[in-house]
Amino acid sequence: MTQSSDRRTDRTDRTATLGIHRSTLLYRLHLIRSLTQYDLTDPETQFNLQLATRIQLA
């Protein structure tokens, strides 16, 4: 239960930061999963994607 409520809070924070509705975020995450076949809930995948994004921006 704690984990799911933490996730909900995290998504709420993300939607506020991005300025989008919660359903828009969920749709986009689903679309990314469908197109890339990445498991976005996997910590290693999250790390690799974040690292790749930071390298690309540098």
C-alpha positions in Angstrom: 0.0 0.0 0.0 2.7 2.4 0.9 4.4 1.8 -2.5 1.3 2.5 -4.5 0.5 5.7 -2.5 4.1 6.9 -3.0 3.7 6.2 -6.7 0.5 8.2 -6.8 2.2 11.2 -5.1 5.2 10.9 -7.4 2.9 11.0 -10.5 1.0 13.9 -9.0 4.3 15.8 -8.6 5.4 14.9 -12.1 2.1 16.1 -13.6 2.4 19.4 -11.7 6.0 19.9 -12.8 5.1 19.1 -16.5 1.9 21.0 -16.4 -0.2 18.1 -17.8 -3.1 16.1 -16.6 -2.5 12.8 -14.8 -4.3 10.9 -17.6 -2.0 12.5 -20.2 1.0 11.3 -18.3 -0.3 7.8 -18.0 -1.2 7.7 -21.7 2.3 8.9 -22.7 4.0 6.4 -20.4 1.8 3.6 -21.9 2.7 4.8 -25.4 6.5 4.8 -24.6 6.1 1.3 -23.2 4.3 0.1 -26.3 6.7 1.6 -28.7 10.0 0.8 -27.0 9.1 -2.4 -25.1 10.9 -0.9 -22.0 9.6 -1.7 -18.6 9.5 1.8 -17.1 8.9 0.4 -13.6 12.3 -1.3 -13.6 14.9 0.7 -11.7 17.7 -0.3 -14.0 15.7 0.8 -17.1 14.9 4.1 -15.4 18.6 4.7 -14.6 19.7 3.9 -18.1 17.1 6.2 -19.7 17.9 9.0 -17.3 21.6 8.6 -18.0 21.1 8.5 -21.7 19.0 11.7 -21.6 21.7 13.5 -19.5 24.4 12.4 -21.9 22.4 13.6 -24.9 21.8 17.0 -23.2 25.5 17.5 -22.3 
